[in-house]
Amino acid sequence: MILDRDSGLVPNPPERLSRKQRTVIAYIEHNPKFAAFATTAELGARTGVHPSTIVRLSQLLGYPGFPEFQEALRHRYLNSLDAIGVMDAYSGAHHSDVVLASLDQDIRNLSATRSTLDRDAVRQIAAIIQRARSVLIVGAGSHAGIAIKDLSIEEPDLEDVFVELTTTA
């Protein structure tokens, strides 16, 4: 449930929502894949509300706008999938070519990361990790592959590298 405090999606859900806002929330909960990739116009057409209602709902839920809310929805949706499900979700125009779909998504992810990256913060975090005597790497769902890759770390300054893998069922 989107408004469930335990979901982490909306830490402080509003006490009351309008009928149209409840309609949008219900649609998103029952159609997470569509909501994770649709525009406000497409979501509005499916729910019978104006796109601005969706933007205002996103803001009411604590997000600066719909793109940020949708990013959280997409993250939650994709974390519920296994690796093949993620590739299928992103296949879009290249439905028959998972390699191109995967590369296209990597390009979109890198572009989004670059536009919001705080390089100083990344440098500070890298320095902290570099000075650490042990590192815990956690990979869940479709991100478990990254943790598996990091099993091969051969850093002489680290005493221990702990890896925890979890899968979604």
Residue pairs with C-beta under 8 A, 6 or more apart in sequence:
1 7
1 29
2 9
2 10
2 25
2 28
2 29
2 61
3 10
3 13
3 25
4 13
5 11
5 12
5 13
7 76
9 61
9 72
9 73
9 76
10 61
10 62
11 62
12 62
13 61
14 60
14 61
17 25
17 57
17 60
20 47
20 48
20 49
20 53
21 53
21 57
21 60
23 47
23 48
23 49
24 43
24 47
24 49
24 53
24 54
24 57
25 57
27 35
27 43
27 46
27 47
28 35
28 43
28 73
31 46
32 73
32 76
32 77
32 80
33 77
33 89
34 42
34 43
34 46
35 43
35 70
35 73
35 77
36 70
36 73
36 74
36 77
36 78
36 89
37 74
37 89
38 46
39 51
40 51
40 52
40 54
40 55
40 66
41 51
43 51
43 54
44 50
44 51
44 53
44 54
47 54
54 66
55 65
55 66
57 69
58 64
58 65
58 66
58 68
58 69
58 70
59 65
61 69
63 69
63 72
77 89
78 86
78 89
78 141
78 142
79 140
79 141
79 142
79 143
79 168
80 141
80 168
81 89
81 141
81 142
81 168
82 141
82 142
82 167
82 168
83 142
83 145
85 142
86 142
87 98
87 101
87 102
90 101
90 102
90 104
90 105
91 97
91 98
91 101
92 101
92 104
93 104
94 100
94 101
94 104
95 101
129 135
130 157
132 158
133 158
133 159
133 160
134 158
134 159
134 160
134 161
134 162
135 153
135 158
135 160
135 161
135 162
136 162
136 163
136 164
137 146
137 147
137 150
137 161
137 162
137 163
137 164
138 147
138 163
138 164
138 166
139 145
139 146
139 147
139 148
139 163
139 164
139 165
139 166
140 165
140 166
140 167
140 168
141 166
141 167
141 168
144 165
144 166
144 167
147 163
147 164
147 165
148 163
148 165
150 161
150 163
151 161
151 163
153 161
155 161
